[in-house]
C-alpha cells in the first residue's frame, strides 16, 4: 500500500500499521511502552500523584518512536494518522497479550 495516498478507513489503516511494525524488537518496544503507560496510570490512580502522568507520552511515544528510527527504519504513522495510530498501539498491545498477534514473524 502506498503511503502517499491517504488511507480512508481504519481496516485498511490497521493492515498498513502492521506492515510498519514487522520486526520483533519494534513490537517489543511498543508493547513495553504501552505496558509502562498502564503502570503509570495505575500508580497515579492508587497514589493520587497526577504529576506522574507526564510519563505516559514519554513511555508510550518515546519507546515507539525510538523503535521506528533505530529498528524498523520507518516514519511513525502517528504524524499522518494520530488517532488511528494510538488506537492501533493499544490494539496491537492487547492482540500481542492474547496471542492474536505474535512478537516474531514465525
Secondary structure, 3 states (H helix, E strand, C coil): CCCCCCCCCHHHHHHHHHHCCCCHHHHHHHHHHHHHHHHHHHHHHHHCCHHHHHHHHHHHHHHHHHHHHHHHCCCCHHHCCHHHHHHHHHHHHHHHHHCCCCCCCC
